């Protein structure tokens, strides 16, 4: 099995396990899904749709495996933990020369970019989510904001988050 195939397999298998214990489901573009809920075409599965070119990880470098967890926050919204290995968040290096497997992440909700992230944890306010099914997608991005990929396919992780209707007071 080639290194590229092993990496893509790791991405797919890792994404299926993301929802365990969080009441959420996960999918990776082009990979298996945890349940029958489709990932909408508006997700960040195609980074080019979001204005960022795909930058392939060098063949001599192990591509990062990416998953993320989304858990309800006790006060508002959700907390997102980004799990990317091997990958280094380099907030001080934004717009510096590109380094392999380093940079930041972008977070999308239902296909719309909502934030740039410089560490492995971020808070997602409830105002960014609609009632019902939401798709929270994370991409890994280089210092020049291009999206890291393998074979022209962006490295992404998408999690479905079902939000309840607001309670009446």
Backbone as ProteinMPNN parsed JSONL, in Angstrom:
{"seq_chain_A": "XXXXXXXXXXXXXXXXXXXXXXXXXXXXXXXXXXXXXXXXXXXXXXXXXXXXXXXXXXXXXXXXXXXXXXXXXXXXXXXXXXXXXXXXXXXXXXXXXXXXXXXXXXXXXXXXXXXXXXXXXXXXXXXXXXXXXXXXXXXXXXXXXXXXXXXXXXXXXXXXXXXXXXXXX", "coords_chain_A": {"N_chain_A": [[0.849, -1.168, 0.0], [0.613, 2.18, -0.872], [2.19, 5.179, 0.47], [0.586, 7.424, 0.231], [-1.955, 6.265, -0.084], [-2.195, 5.027, 2.429], [-2.312, 7.292, 4.058], [-4.686, 8.551, 3.178], [-6.501, 6.533, 3.854], [-6.176, 6.56, 6.638], [-7.199, 9.103, 7.166], [-9.904, 8.752, 6.452], [-10.73, 6.651, 8.209], [-10.184, 7.818, 10.685], [-11.973, 9.953, 10.718], [-14.446, 8.709, 10.928], [-14.504, 7.915, 13.544], [-14.754, 10.215, 14.997], [-17.238, 11.193, 16.023], [-17.823, 9.679, 18.255], [-19.262, 9.404, 21.375], [-20.105, 12.034, 21.456], [-22.551, 12.56, 20.366], [-22.747, 13.184, 17.699], [-22.153, 13.089, 14.138], [-19.826, 12.047, 11.601], [-18.024, 12.828, 8.573], [-15.897, 12.443, 5.738], [-14.843, 14.145, 2.884], [-15.398, 12.308, 0.019], [-15.019, 9.966, 1.404], [-16.047, 7.282, 3.69], [-19.178, 7.521, 5.482], [-20.432, 8.161, 8.765], [-23.111, 7.921, 9.329], [-26.27, 7.901, 7.564], [-26.667, 10.473, 6.779], [-26.113, 12.886, 4.384], [-23.193, 14.789, 3.457], [-23.493, 18.112, 2.739], [-23.175, 19.681, -0.509], [-22.248, 22.197, -0.168], [-20.298, 22.142, 1.692], [-16.895, 22.453, 2.949], [-15.467, 20.682, 1.424], [-14.398, 21.052, -1.072], [-11.879, 23.009, -1.407], [-11.271, 24.971, -3.25], [-13.652, 26.183, -3.807], [-13.804, 28.032, -1.839], [-11.996, 29.98, -2.33], [-9.325, 29.369, -1.87], [-6.364, 27.991, -2.951], [-5.37, 24.56, -3.483], [-2.673, 23.151, -1.827], [-0.439, 20.711, -2.253], [0.805, 18.333, 0.073], [4.213, 17.627, 0.334], [5.576, 14.811, -1.422], [7.546, 13.516, -0.004], [6.89, 13.896, 2.589], [4.941, 13.003, 5.416], [1.528, 13.206, 5.201], [-0.796, 15.163, 7.115], [-3.167, 13.614, 9.289], [-6.52, 14.353, 9.829], [-9.029, 15.115, 12.107], [-11.914, 16.207, 13.939], [-13.543, 17.232, 16.964], [-16.723, 18.086, 18.222], [-18.276, 19.547, 20.849], [-20.965, 20.303, 23.075], [-20.984, 23.486, 24.665], [-21.099, 24.563, 28.053], [-22.209, 27.038, 28.513], [-22.761, 28.507, 26.076], [-23.185, 27.685, 22.669], [-20.686, 25.692, 21.022], [-17.736, 23.746, 21.653], [-14.827, 23.223, 19.823], [-12.484, 20.807, 19.064], [-9.55, 20.42, 17.386], [-7.929, 17.838, 15.822], [-5.022, 17.073, 14.566], [-2.447, 15.392, 13.097], [0.648, 14.583, 11.634], [0.951, 17.928, 12.446], [1.588, 21.382, 12.864], [0.461, 24.184, 14.587], [1.055, 27.466, 13.697], [0.852, 30.384, 14.584], [2.344, 32.781, 14.678], [3.628, 32.797, 12.305], [2.04, 33.415, 10.138], [1.54, 34.388, 6.819], [4.244, 34.21, 6.369], [7.016, 32.427, 4.767], [5.998, 29.251, 3.401], [5.792, 26.309, 5.371], [6.143, 22.792, 5.52], [3.357, 20.907, 6.646], [2.442, 22.791, 8.537], [0.868, 25.721, 9.896], [-2.342, 27.082, 9.979], [-5.86, 26.716, 10.751], [-9.033, 26.661, 9.043], [-12.426, 27.257, 9.787], [-15.593, 26.194, 8.844], [-19.103, 26.67, 8.66], [-21.836, 25.052, 7.573], [-20.877, 25.418, 4.983], [-20.033, 28.069, 4.849], [-17.304, 30.15, 5.523], [-16.347, 30.772, 8.797], [-14.379, 31.379, 10.617], [-10.848, 31.825, 11.24], [-8.361, 29.767, 12.638], [-5.931, 29.43, 15.158], [-4.96, 27.563, 16.917], [-5.421, 24.347, 18.537], [-7.926, 24.299, 19.736], [-11.154, 25.838, 19.716], [-13.885, 28.11, 20.198], [-17.219, 27.877, 19.177], [-19.691, 30.008, 18.644], [-23.226, 29.855, 19.379], [-24.764, 31.472, 17.739], [-23.758, 31.172, 15.206], [-24.806, 28.9, 14.195], [-27.564, 27.123, 12.775], [-30.933, 26.119, 13.638], [-31.395, 22.647, 13.912], [-29.866, 20.434, 11.506], [-26.415, 20.952, 11.084], [-23.309, 21.497, 9.441], [-20.085, 21.278, 10.344], [-17.03, 22.122, 9.248], [-13.548, 21.612, 9.014], [-10.531, 22.847, 7.718], [-7.072, 22.39, 6.944], [-4.583, 24.81, 6.726], [-1.936, 26.461, 4.99], [0.761, 28.797, 5.708], [0.449, 30.731, 3.746], [-2.23, 30.722, 3.352], [-3.235, 28.857, 1.56], [-4.874, 25.702, 1.054], [-4.004, 22.732, 2.657], [-3.378, 19.646, 1.016], [-3.728, 16.342, -0.479], [-2.712, 14.845, -3.35], [-4.171, 16.729, -4.797], [-6.565, 16.807, -3.474], [-8.271, 18.398, -0.927], [-7.334, 18.396, 2.539], [-9.627, 17.69, 4.841], [-12.098, 17.79, 7.47], [-15.318, 16.913, 8.381], [-18.083, 17.426, 10.456], [-21.294, 16.569, 11.53], [-23.594, 18.496, 13.265], [-26.327, 18.53, 15.264], [-28.541, 20.906, 16.217], [-30.721, 21.892, 18.817], [-34.014, 23.404, 18.829], [-34.403, 26.733, 20.097], [-35.213, 27.108, 23.559], [-38.3, 28.195, 24.904], [-38.761, 30.948, 27.091]], "CA_chain_A": [[0.0, 0.0, 0.0], [1.444, 3.379, -0.966], [2.107, 6.128, 1.589], [-0.572, 8.281, -0.023], [-3.142, 5.469, 0.211], [-2.256, 4.865, 3.881], [-2.734, 8.566, 4.643], [-6.106, 8.741, 2.884], [-7.218, 5.565, 4.669], [-6.152, 7.07, 8.013], [-8.138, 10.226, 7.222], [-11.269, 8.223, 6.424], [-10.994, 5.91, 9.439], [-10.177, 8.761, 11.8], [-13.173, 10.781, 10.701], [-15.593, 7.933, 11.366], [-14.487, 7.801, 15.001], [-14.853, 11.537, 15.613], [-18.489, 11.427, 16.717], [-18.022, 8.8, 19.406], [-19.464, 10.026, 22.676], [-20.497, 13.442, 21.38], [-23.869, 12.698, 19.773], [-22.568, 13.804, 16.397], [-21.679, 12.174, 13.111], [-18.695, 12.601, 10.868], [-17.789, 12.381, 7.206], [-14.773, 13.05, 5.038], [-15.137, 14.227, 1.462], [-14.94, 11.154, -0.734], [-14.814, 8.818, 2.282], [-17.26, 6.722, 4.273], [-19.878, 8.363, 6.436], [-20.826, 7.469, 9.987], [-24.522, 7.607, 9.205], [-26.78, 8.115, 6.217], [-26.822, 11.901, 6.504], [-25.101, 13.322, 3.422], [-22.515, 16.061, 3.648], [-23.978, 18.948, 1.644], [-22.164, 20.144, -1.449], [-21.755, 23.503, 0.262], [-19.243, 21.981, 2.696], [-15.563, 22.865, 2.508], [-14.784, 19.55, 0.808], [-13.637, 21.571, -2.196], [-11.306, 24.27, -0.923], [-11.273, 25.963, -4.322], [-14.91, 26.922, -3.693], [-13.643, 29.044, -0.805], [-10.983, 30.932, -2.736], [-7.98, 28.977, -1.461], [-5.798, 26.925, -3.774], [-4.885, 23.384, -2.762], [-1.215, 22.978, -1.821], [-0.177, 19.319, -1.902], [1.897, 17.996, 0.98], [5.302, 17.026, -0.444], [5.579, 13.348, -1.414], [8.516, 13.034, 0.984], [6.382, 14.253, 3.914], [3.7, 12.346, 5.812], [0.417, 14.161, 5.252], [-1.504, 15.101, 8.396], [-4.507, 13.056, 9.441], [-7.322, 15.408, 10.449], [-10.383, 14.91, 12.612], [-12.237, 17.19, 14.964], [-14.659, 16.939, 17.855], [-17.572, 19.228, 18.545], [-19.012, 19.231, 22.076], [-21.711, 21.456, 23.586], [-20.403, 24.297, 25.733], [-22.086, 24.676, 29.135], [-22.809, 28.369, 28.517], [-23.291, 28.869, 24.762], [-22.514, 27.153, 21.497], [-19.946, 24.432, 21.02], [-16.276, 23.789, 21.662], [-14.275, 22.399, 18.75], [-11.095, 20.381, 19.242], [-8.971, 20.0, 16.108], [-6.931, 16.793, 16.021], [-4.258, 16.97, 13.319], [-1.087, 14.874, 13.31], [1.535, 15.594, 12.195], [0.666, 19.299, 12.014], [1.91, 22.392, 13.88], [-0.156, 25.498, 14.45], [2.132, 28.467, 13.732], [0.195, 31.683, 14.457], [3.288, 33.882, 14.46], [4.23, 32.665, 10.976], [1.079, 33.69, 9.078], [2.078, 35.164, 5.699], [5.668, 33.897, 6.188], [7.179, 31.32, 3.819], [5.278, 28.023, 3.734], [6.501, 25.173, 5.957], [5.337, 21.577, 5.425], [2.542, 20.498, 7.8], [2.377, 23.874, 9.514], [-0.01, 26.815, 9.499], [-3.524, 27.337, 10.796], [-7.051, 26.032, 10.241], [-10.229, 27.448, 8.776], [-13.646, 26.576, 10.204], [-16.765, 26.514, 8.031], [-20.385, 26.156, 9.128], [-22.75, 24.934, 6.435], [-20.213, 25.892, 3.774], [-19.564, 29.454, 4.969], [-16.157, 30.297, 6.418], [-16.719, 31.592, 9.947], [-13.208, 31.83, 11.371], [-9.49, 31.309, 11.104], [-8.024, 29.218, 13.952], [-4.479, 29.365, 15.334], [-4.6, 26.53, 17.892], [-6.246, 23.157, 18.349], [-9.24, 24.488, 20.349], [-11.849, 27.07, 19.375], [-15.292, 28.151, 20.603], [-18.142, 28.178, 18.086], [-20.897, 30.562, 19.262], [-24.474, 29.302, 18.844], [-25.31, 32.362, 16.703], [-23.244, 30.755, 13.903], [-25.473, 27.656, 13.817], [-29.009, 27.178, 12.601], [-31.645, 25.03, 14.301], [-31.387, 21.428, 13.103], [-28.581, 19.908, 11.029], [-25.338, 21.866, 10.699], [-22.083, 20.799, 9.073], [-18.908, 22.033, 10.765], [-15.891, 21.606, 8.498], [-12.235, 22.184, 9.31], [-9.461, 22.622, 6.741], [-5.733, 22.791, 7.384], [-4.105, 25.812, 5.785], [-0.532, 26.858, 5.084], [0.978, 30.201, 6.083], [-0.041, 31.599, 2.668], [-3.674, 30.486, 3.358], [-3.638, 27.749, 0.702], [-5.376, 24.56, 1.818], [-3.176, 21.539, 2.514], [-4.08, 18.547, 0.375], [-2.994, 15.178, -0.963], [-3.166, 14.522, -4.697], [-5.145, 17.718, -5.236], [-7.767, 16.716, -2.645], [-8.037, 19.092, 0.342], [-7.431, 17.661, 3.796], [-10.747, 18.287, 5.568], [-12.895, 16.969, 8.378], [-16.659, 17.479, 8.514], [-18.892, 16.838, 11.516], [-22.684, 17.041, 11.582], [-24.028, 18.897, 14.604], [-27.76, 18.806, 15.304], [-28.821, 21.848, 17.3], [-32.147, 21.942, 19.148], [-34.681, 24.708, 18.758], [-34.263, 27.461, 21.37], [-36.301, 26.929, 24.525], [-39.04, 29.419, 25.24], [-38.574, 31.315, 28.507]], "C_chain_A": [[0.901, 1.238, 0.0], [1.232, 4.282, 0.243], [0.863, 7.004, 1.446], [-1.873, 7.544, 0.307], [-3.305, 5.28, 1.709], [-2.763, 6.141, 4.547], [-4.223, 8.791, 4.407], [-6.964, 7.774, 3.695], [-7.286, 6.038, 6.121], [-7.127, 8.231, 8.17], [-9.572, 9.724, 7.302], [-11.611, 7.513, 7.725], [-11.051, 6.835, 10.641], [-11.449, 9.569, 11.861], [-14.391, 10.02, 11.187], [-15.652, 7.872, 12.882], [-14.703, 9.131, 15.718], [-16.096, 11.69, 16.472], [-18.693, 10.615, 17.972], [-18.163, 9.598, 20.695], [-19.928, 11.471, 22.631], [-21.88, 13.632, 20.761], [-23.828, 13.374, 18.424], [-22.117, 12.746, 15.408], [-20.603, 12.848, 12.295], [-18.628, 12.051, 9.465], [-16.578, 13.1, 6.658], [-15.126, 13.062, 3.569], [-14.557, 13.023, 0.744], [-14.766, 9.907, 0.105], [-16.125, 8.306, 2.839], [-17.889, 7.694, 5.256], [-20.315, 7.526, 7.619], [-22.303, 7.128, 9.976], [-24.974, 7.962, 7.798], [-26.917, 9.586, 5.856], [-25.733, 12.369, 5.548], [-24.45, 14.632, 3.839], [-22.937, 16.941, 2.483], [-22.84, 19.424, 0.755], [-21.601, 21.497, -1.065], [-20.67, 23.388, 1.311], [-17.905, 22.39, 2.11], [-14.787, 21.723, 1.882], [-13.964, 20.003, -0.393], [-13.123, 22.953, -1.816], [-11.322, 25.353, -1.989], [-12.553, 26.788, -4.287], [-14.798, 28.063, -2.697], [-12.487, 29.988, -1.102], [-9.566, 30.593, -2.33], [-7.509, 27.814, -2.315], [-5.376, 25.759, -2.893], [-3.376, 23.306, -2.932], [-0.963, 21.55, -1.357], [0.982, 19.202, -0.927], [2.954, 17.295, 0.134], [5.27, 15.506, -0.315], [6.508, 12.777, -0.354], [8.065, 13.28, 2.427], [5.096, 13.489, 4.195], [2.604, 13.399, 5.929], [-0.313, 14.045, 6.586], [-2.85, 14.383, 8.276], [-5.297, 14.09, 10.241], [-8.682, 14.876, 10.869], [-10.679, 16.073, 13.552], [-13.465, 16.744, 15.743], [-15.425, 18.227, 18.112], [-18.419, 18.822, 19.745], [-19.749, 20.474, 22.56], [-20.948, 22.16, 24.702], [-21.483, 24.485, 26.802], [-22.791, 26.031, 29.164], [-23.476, 28.689, 27.185], [-22.509, 28.152, 23.675], [-21.804, 25.837, 21.727], [-18.452, 24.701, 21.094], [-15.778, 22.79, 20.634], [-12.824, 22.092, 19.086], [-10.613, 19.833, 17.907], [-7.834, 19.033, 16.397], [-6.224, 16.561, 14.692], [-2.838, 16.529, 13.638], [-0.544, 14.316, 12.013], [1.203, 16.964, 11.604], [0.986, 20.223, 13.174], [1.149, 23.668, 13.577], [0.938, 26.537, 14.65], [1.552, 29.87, 13.575], [1.142, 32.838, 14.175], [3.875, 33.862, 13.055], [3.25, 32.931, 9.834], [1.692, 34.685, 8.102], [3.592, 35.039, 5.548], [5.786, 32.794, 5.141], [6.506, 30.043, 4.337], [6.228, 26.971, 4.293], [5.581, 23.963, 5.851], [4.617, 21.302, 6.747], [2.519, 21.538, 8.917], [1.431, 24.945, 8.983], [-1.133, 27.013, 10.492], [-4.688, 26.547, 10.202], [-8.123, 27.057, 9.909], [-11.42, 26.609, 9.211], [-14.802, 27.116, 9.368], [-17.997, 25.94, 8.715], [-21.334, 26.204, 7.944], [-22.17, 25.578, 5.178], [-19.681, 27.306, 3.834], [-18.392, 29.515, 5.953], [-16.548, 31.24, 7.549], [-15.518, 32.054, 10.754], [-11.93, 31.157, 10.907], [-9.068, 30.889, 12.512], [-6.521, 29.01, 14.043], [-4.034, 28.385, 16.415], [-5.563, 25.36, 17.706], [-7.617, 23.227, 19.03], [-9.835, 25.82, 19.913], [-13.292, 26.967, 19.867], [-16.134, 28.593, 19.415], [-19.439, 28.693, 18.711], [-22.168, 30.011, 18.602], [-25.067, 30.177, 17.744], [-24.831, 31.985, 15.302], [-23.932, 29.499, 13.374], [-26.963, 27.883, 13.657], [-29.648, 26.048, 13.409], [-31.663, 23.83, 13.365], [-29.979, 21.037, 12.692], [-27.639, 21.025, 10.597], [-24.122, 21.021, 10.369], [-20.9, 21.701, 9.387], [-17.704, 21.37, 10.113], [-14.635, 22.355, 8.893], [-11.307, 21.857, 8.153], [-8.145, 23.026, 7.388], [-5.158, 23.693, 6.316], [-2.665, 26.19, 6.067], [-0.439, 28.337, 5.455], [0.489, 31.174, 5.02], [-1.551, 31.436, 2.452], [-4.141, 29.45, 2.346], [-4.055, 26.583, 1.59], [-4.48, 23.358, 1.576], [-4.013, 20.421, 1.913], [-3.144, 17.412, 0.021], [-3.559, 14.842, -2.334], [-4.231, 15.467, -5.206], [-6.443, 17.716, -4.44], [-7.485, 17.389, -1.304], [-8.146, 18.151, 1.534], [-8.495, 18.371, 4.627], [-11.341, 17.286, 6.55], [-14.234, 17.664, 8.536], [-17.442, 16.701, 9.559], [-20.294, 17.431, 11.439], [-23.037, 17.33, 13.039], [-25.511, 19.244, 14.522], [-28.049, 19.697, 16.503], [-30.33, 21.911, 17.554], [-32.708, 23.349, 18.945], [-34.51, 25.404, 20.102], [-35.474, 27.22, 22.264], [-36.985, 28.261, 24.779], [-38.902, 29.678, 26.725], [-39.857, 31.715, 29.142]], "O_chain_A": [[1.843, 1.325, 0.788], [0.23, 4.169, 0.949], [0.176, 7.287, 2.428], [-2.783, 8.12, 0.903], [-4.421, 5.359, 2.223], [-3.552, 6.08, 5.49], [-4.946, 9.177, 5.326], [-8.036, 8.148, 4.171], [-8.331, 5.93, 6.762], [-7.807, 8.336, 9.19], [-10.362, 10.205, 8.114], [-12.679, 7.749, 8.29], [-11.887, 6.649, 11.525], [-11.955, 9.846, 12.949], [-15.284, 10.611, 11.795], [-16.739, 7.786, 13.452], [-14.822, 9.152, 16.943], [-16.017, 12.268, 17.556], [-19.662, 10.847, 18.696], [-17.278, 10.375, 21.055], [-20.127, 12.079, 23.683], [-22.339, 14.768, 20.642], [-24.772, 14.066, 18.043], [-21.743, 11.64, 15.796], [-20.483, 14.073, 12.295], [-19.11, 10.952, 9.19], [-16.269, 14.222, 7.059], [-15.659, 12.077, 3.056], [-13.361, 12.748, 0.846], [-14.394, 8.866, -0.436], [-17.192, 8.823, 2.508], [-17.22, 8.576, 5.793], [-20.542, 6.323, 7.49], [-22.703, 6.125, 10.567], [-24.153, 8.286, 6.939], [-27.255, 9.905, 4.716], [-24.549, 12.262, 5.866], [-25.073, 15.474, 4.488], [-22.755, 16.547, 1.331], [-21.698, 19.555, 1.195], [-20.566, 21.903, -1.593], [-20.16, 24.403, 1.785], [-17.796, 22.644, 0.91], [-13.56, 21.785, 1.812], [-12.938, 19.397, -0.7], [-13.852, 23.942, -1.898], [-11.38, 26.538, -1.661], [-12.555, 27.953, -4.687], [-15.624, 28.976, -2.714], [-12.044, 30.72, -0.217], [-8.681, 31.442, -2.431], [-8.171, 26.779, -2.394], [-5.065, 25.934, -1.715], [-2.863, 23.384, -4.048], [-1.237, 21.211, -0.206], [2.004, 19.872, -1.069], [2.617, 16.453, -0.699], [4.976, 14.972, 0.755], [6.281, 11.673, 0.142], [8.766, 12.919, 3.372], [4.253, 13.343, 3.309], [2.744, 14.37, 6.673], [-0.435, 12.947, 7.13], [-3.567, 14.534, 7.287], [-4.792, 14.639, 11.22], [-9.394, 14.262, 10.075], [-9.779, 16.832, 13.911], [-14.302, 15.988, 15.252], [-14.847, 19.31, 18.205], [-19.19, 17.865, 19.67], [-19.22, 21.582, 22.466], [-20.349, 21.52, 25.566], [-22.666, 24.559, 26.472], [-23.853, 26.162, 29.772], [-24.636, 29.099, 27.161], [-21.287, 28.032, 23.766], [-22.243, 24.99, 22.505], [-17.969, 25.744, 20.655], [-16.245, 21.652, 20.578], [-12.033, 22.995, 19.357], [-11.198, 18.895, 17.363], [-6.895, 19.36, 17.121], [-6.774, 15.921, 13.795], [-2.114, 17.213, 14.363], [-1.278, 13.599, 11.332], [1.18, 17.125, 10.383], [0.698, 19.905, 14.328], [1.183, 24.174, 12.455], [1.662, 26.502, 15.645], [1.74, 30.492, 12.529], [0.761, 33.787, 13.49], [4.55, 34.81, 12.654], [3.588, 32.698, 8.673], [2.282, 35.689, 8.502], [4.174, 35.694, 4.684], [4.772, 32.276, 4.673], [6.452, 29.794, 5.542], [7.322, 26.762, 3.768], [4.375, 24.081, 6.065], [5.195, 21.446, 7.824], [2.572, 21.195, 10.098], [1.219, 25.061, 7.776], [-0.904, 27.101, 11.699], [-4.504, 25.792, 9.247], [-8.12, 28.174, 10.427], [-11.427, 25.392, 9.027], [-14.965, 28.325, 9.208], [-17.945, 24.85, 9.285], [-21.598, 27.269, 7.385], [-22.893, 26.207, 4.405], [-18.936, 27.712, 2.942], [-18.476, 29.0, 7.067], [-17.017, 32.354, 7.313], [-15.62, 33.025, 11.504], [-11.932, 30.096, 10.283], [-9.384, 31.581, 13.48], [-5.906, 28.478, 13.12], [-2.862, 28.371, 16.792], [-6.417, 25.385, 16.82], [-8.4, 22.285, 18.906], [-9.119, 26.809, 19.757], [-13.852, 25.874, 19.945], [-15.803, 29.562, 18.732], [-20.213, 27.903, 19.252], [-22.176, 29.734, 17.402], [-25.804, 29.675, 16.896], [-25.419, 32.419, 14.312], [-23.679, 29.077, 12.245], [-27.55, 28.734, 14.326], [-28.955, 25.115, 13.818], [-31.915, 23.972, 12.169], [-29.018, 21.273, 13.425], [-28.018, 21.923, 9.845], [-23.925, 19.954, 10.949], [-20.732, 22.756, 8.776], [-17.394, 20.21, 10.385], [-14.651, 23.571, 9.082], [-11.292, 20.729, 7.661], [-8.107, 23.89, 8.265], [-5.234, 23.38, 5.128], [-2.228, 26.235, 7.217], [-1.451, 29.037, 5.506], [0.148, 32.315, 5.335], [-2.093, 31.956, 1.477], [-5.34, 29.179, 2.27], [-3.635, 26.492, 2.744], [-4.218, 22.997, 0.428], [-5.188, 20.257, 2.241], [-1.929, 17.506, 0.196], [-4.755, 14.582, -2.467], [-5.108, 15.06, -5.968], [-7.329, 18.531, -4.699], [-6.55, 16.993, -0.608], [-8.954, 17.222, 1.533], [-8.3, 19.505, 5.065], [-11.102, 16.082, 6.453], [-14.287, 18.866, 8.795], [-17.461, 15.47, 9.547], [-20.461, 18.643, 11.301], [-22.804, 16.507, 13.924], [-25.899, 20.153, 13.789], [-27.836, 19.306, 17.651], [-31.12, 21.975, 16.612], [-31.973, 24.336, 18.897], [-34.476, 24.742, 21.139], [-36.608, 27.138, 21.792], [-36.342, 29.308, 24.859], [-38.922, 28.747, 27.53], [-39.882, 32.052, 30.325]]}, "name": "protein", "num_of_chains": 1, "seq": "XXXXXXXXXXXXXXXXXXXXXXXXXXXXXXXXXXXXXXXXXXXXXXXXXXXXXXXXXXXXXXXXXXXXXXXXXXXXXXXXXXXXXXXXXXXXXXXXXXXXXXXXXXXXXXXXXXXXXXXXXXXXXXXXXXXXXXXXXXXXXXXXXXXXXXXXXXXXXXXXXXXXXXXXX"}
